[in-house]
Amino acid sequence: MSLTGTHHIFGGISETGLNNFLNVFFTARPHLLAYGSAYYAGDPTQVTLIDLSSLPFALSGLQFLLQLQIPSVDITPANSAGELLPPGPDQFTIFTEVLIRFLCGPSIVGITRVQPPHEIDVTFNVAALCAPRVIDPTPGTGTIGIDLVELEITGIAPEGLEEILECILTALLRGALSQVIVPFSVFTLDGVSLTLQQGPIAAANQIEVFGDIS
């Protein structure tokens, strides 16, 4: 059977191509990967503001930043048998590093000395198991998106704190990935309109689609 099977056209995006796409996408939209209080969110194009004004007065001065690095992708089969959340059939894994930064202080030390504000950083790695999905099947102008299936982090203890952070990061990363939309035109030549018949499928280190020409 030919590469296209019973369809007229086959298209695919390789791991390298998808990583390049994500790099360009999030470089242009860094605020989708960074969330912080007013101190860190002075530029809304860089950091999404988290409003803390409704907190009690004693907590309203808390300043923090939660920032994810631009993710990289491993499309099934897994590049390493020992990697965190290796992708299974029709899946791919997104890897990123997370920074949580708190501005602590000022605080009183002893009777007369004041400790100036200082930053406390925590970094850890995140893996998110994902699957491709069709958002809009319209021939020629349709789009493909990303579903987040499962998320896991390493380097955090105790287990309860790890689960809280996984819950928060799942919500944030799912929101960021919902903005990543790949048009059918990425899979075809100029002037060719794809009518999707099968896919998207994650396989052989690429995202594949099969369809007919319209």
Backbone hydrogen bonds, N-H to C=O, Kabsch-Sander energy under -0.5 kcal/mol:
donor,donor_aa,acceptor,acceptor_aa,energy
5,G,2,S,-1.5
7,H,4,T,-2.0
8,H,211,G,-1.0
9,I,211,G,-2.4
11,G,209,V,-2.3
13,I,207,I,-2.0
15,E,205,N,-1.4
18,L,14,S,-2.7
19,N,15,E,-2.7
20,N,16,T,-2.4
21,F,17,G,-2.2
22,L,18,L,-2.6
23,N,19,N,-2.2
24,V,20,N,-2.4
25,F,21,F,-2.7
26,F,22,L,-2.7
27,T,23,N,-1.8
28,A,24,V,-1.5
29,R,25,F,-0.5
31,H,45,T,-1.0
32,L,29,R,-1.8
33,L,30,P,-1.8
34,A,31,H,-0.5
35,Y,66,L,-2.7
36,G,48,T,-2.6
37,S,64,F,-2.2
40,Y,37,S,-1.1
41,A,37,S,-1.7
46,Q,43,D,-1.9
47,V,43,D,-2.2
48,T,31,H,-0.5
48,T,34,A,-2.9
50,I,36,G,-3.1
51,D,49,L,-0.6
55,L,52,L,-1.8
59,L,56,P,-1.8
60,S,56,P,-1.4
61,G,57,F,-0.5
62,L,59,L,-2.0
63,Q,103,L,-0.7
65,L,101,R,-2.3
66,L,35,Y,-3.2
67,Q,99,L,-2.8
68,L,33,L,-3.3
69,Q,97,E,-2.4
72,S,95,F,-2.3
74,D,93,T,-2.5
76,T,91,Q,-2.0
83,E,80,S,-1.4
90,D,202,A,-1.3
91,Q,88,G,-1.4
92,F,130,C,-2.2
93,T,74,D,-2.6
94,I,128,A,-2.9
95,F,72,S,-2.9
96,T,126,V,-2.2
98,V,124,F,-3.1
99,L,67,Q,-2.9
100,I,122,V,-2.9
101,R,65,L,-3.0
102,F,120,I,-2.4
103,L,63,Q,-2.6
104,C,102,F,-0.8
104,C,118,H,-3.2
107,S,115,Q,-2.0
109,V,113,R,-3.1
110,G,108,I,-0.5
113,R,109,V,-1.0
115,Q,107,S,-3.3
115,Q,113,R,-0.5
118,H,104,C,-2.7
120,I,102,F,-2.7
122,V,100,I,-2.3
124,F,98,V,-1.8
125,N,154,T,-0.6
126,V,96,T,-2.8
127,A,152,E,-2.8
128,A,94,I,-2.7
129,L,150,E,-2.8
130,C,92,F,-3.2
131,A,147,D,-2.0
133,R,145,G,-2.0
135,I,143,T,-2.1
136,D,143,T,-1.5
140,G,194,L,-2.6
141,T,138,T,-0.5
141,T,139,P,-0.8
142,G,138,T,-1.7
143,T,136,D,-1.9
144,I,182,V,-2.6
145,G,133,R,-3.0
147,D,131,A,-3.0
149,V,129,L,-3.2
149,V,147,D,-0.6
150,E,129,L,-1.5
152,E,127,A,-2.6
154,T,125,N,-1.9
162,E,158,P,-2.0
163,E,159,E,-2.3
164,I,160,G,-1.9
165,L,161,L,-2.4
166,E,162,E,-2.4
167,C,163,E,-2.0
168,I,164,I,-2.2
169,L,165,L,-3.0
170,T,166,E,-2.2
171,A,167,C,-1.7
172,L,168,I,-2.2
173,L,169,L,-3.2
174,R,170,T,-2.3
175,G,171,A,-1.8
176,A,172,L,-2.1
177,L,173,L,-2.9
178,S,174,R,-1.5
179,Q,176,A,-1.3
180,V,177,L,-1.4
181,I,179,Q,-0.9
182,V,144,I,-3.2
184,F,142,G,-2.6
186,V,183,P,-1.9
187,F,184,F,-2.1
188,T,185,S,-1.0
192,V,189,L,-2.0
193,S,191,G,-0.5
194,L,192,V,-0.6
195,T,212,D,-2.9
196,L,194,L,-0.7
197,Q,210,F,-2.8
198,Q,210,F,-2.3
201,I,208,E,-2.5
203,A,201,I,-0.7
203,A,206,Q,-2.6
205,N,76,T,-2.7
206,Q,203,A,-1.4
207,I,13,I,-2.6
208,E,201,I,-3.5
208,E,206,Q,-0.6
209,V,11,G,-2.6
210,F,198,Q,-2.8
211,G,9,I,-2.2
212,D,195,T,-2.2
214,S,193,S,-2.4
